[in-house]
Amino acid sequence: MKWMWQQKNWPDFVFNDSKIMAFEREYAYNAGMISMLWESLDIKASEGIKIDLLSNEAFRTSEIEWELLNIGTKYPY
């Protein structure tokens, strides 16, 4: 995949409104489903998921800098 600035029409983009609207509808639907699932979790489970997400983000971000971290065991929730 090319970077945006490598596209032949850069910076004069042409796009298909109906195609974008389909993606927007799908995104809104999926976001609603995730929100409903998140609301159904108890506090302990949602806090554990937050910890996992933030830990994984820190771990993956460190890989970009070639810093290899050892996460160890998962949080016991």
PyMOL commands that set and color helices and strands:
alter all, ss='L'
color gray80, all
select helices_A, chain A and resi 4-6+17-40+43-64
alter helices_A, ss='H'
color red, helices_A
deselect
rebuild
show_as cartoon
